[in-house]
Amino acid sequence: MAGVPAPALSIAVGRAGGLAACGAVLLEPEQIIAWAEEVRRGGCQAFQVNLWIPDPTPARDPLAEERVRAFLGAWGPPVAPDAGNATPPDFSAQCEALLACNPIAVSSVMGLYPAEFVVQLKERGILWLANISTVAEARAAEAAGADVVVAQGMEAGGHRGSFSAQDAEAQQVGLFALLPAVVDAVSIPVVATGGIADARGIVAALALGASAIQIGTGFLRCPEADIHPAWARALGHTAPEDTIVSRAFSGRAGRSIKTDYVRAALSDSAPPIQPYPVQRGLTASMRAAAQRNGDVQKMQAWAGQSSSLARAVPAYDLVRTLWEEVQQTLA
Ligand SMILES: Cc1cc2nc3c(=O)[nH]c(=O)nc-3n(C[C@H](O)[C@H](O)[C@H](O)COP(=O)(O)O)c2cc1C
């Protein structure tokens, strides 16, 4: 999970028998390599590293950005004129770092890896797990050489893995419909993700044809995730309808708690939200201040629809307990 690249969480999940993961979109190449070294030192040899496939550089609108800066200034510190210039790390250099780490698998989201990178993965025997959110995306991923597709239902916390930034909201499919449709459409294994946080969800996903399960929000209250306590507490009492998909934090659609800031940013009187990564840069000072002040209403509080099922227990125990509960349910 980007923004939560806590090695301790990955190590615990890996040692409990899960596949440890790193959301590396915001990490510089040397940070990706350092993460992999730390996780290996922690006793977890099998892990996967995830990157976002970059969108084309967005067109800028200085006047609209000025309105957003003024709006955000009422929610946090004044926003610097150049705040929207923040750019993510270089994608090609991140891909090189992935190869240097030699993980068991890499995963992609928001699109597909370039063909030449896929060739390099295959040469090294590194598996490619492609996140998809529609049947068409699943077919495209299989055709491009993905070894596994990860079907992300619209219940999911964090960013929507839509290949098209423009269509992310319009193409929201729930996991109960998406999963069997994807299983029927491709011949590679399908991992289910989105709104799964307990044994009931895992068993349901297996019944719908999933080969494995991916959990995000369900791990956020584990101490190893080390998120702000105010966010962790809020997750525990957030009902499904209290989450919402918006572009308010980064400019890319993502599901978070429906906080005061998100409601205001989506109101009719709010200025137009800027594209990724401009909006991300513009909201950075508000998000940082909210972290310092423990104000969840202004925090980037990602949350899936099953947020309230997340348990505040160590991640190793959570994985083992979930697995035992699944075995009991299946028996
Ligand atoms: C805080 C957070 C950060 C995430 N970052 C990423 C990411 O960088 N790459 C990615 O493919 N998915 C990311 N996701 C989405 C997860 O991979 C997964 O699809 C989602 O968490 C599943 O839904 P759930 O949260 O209901 O379990 C993130 C999710 C959360 C909650």
The ligand as a Gaussian input file, in Angstrom:
#p B3LYP/6-31G(d) Opt

LIG

0 1
 C       -3.725000       2.904000       2.043000
 C       -3.834000       2.131000       0.782000
 C       -2.866000       2.275000      -0.194000
 C       -2.945000       1.542000      -1.385000
 N       -1.950000       1.685000      -2.332000
 C       -1.977000       0.904000      -3.431000
 C       -0.907000       0.951000      -4.379000
 O        0.046000       1.705000      -4.239000
 N       -0.959000       0.107000      -5.436000
 C       -2.010000      -0.751000      -5.636000
 O       -2.001000      -1.515000      -6.600000
 N       -3.050000      -0.785000      -4.789000
 C       -3.045000       0.017000      -3.693000
 N       -4.096000      -0.041000      -2.812000
 C       -5.257000      -0.883000      -3.133000
 C       -5.031000      -2.299000      -2.645000
 O       -4.063000      -2.918000      -3.447000
 C       -6.305000      -3.133000      -2.734000
 O       -6.835000      -3.093000      -4.043000
 C       -7.370000      -2.640000      -1.783000
 O       -6.824000      -2.269000      -0.557000
 C       -8.379000      -3.749000      -1.565000
 O       -9.501000      -3.318000      -0.918000
 P       -9.634000      -3.254000       0.683000
 O       -8.899000      -2.022000       1.071000
 O      -11.101000      -3.147000       0.887000
 O       -9.006000      -4.507000       1.233000
 C       -4.047000       0.679000      -1.623000
 C       -5.012000       0.542000      -0.628000
 C       -4.936000       1.249000       0.552000
 C       -6.006000       1.045000       1.589000

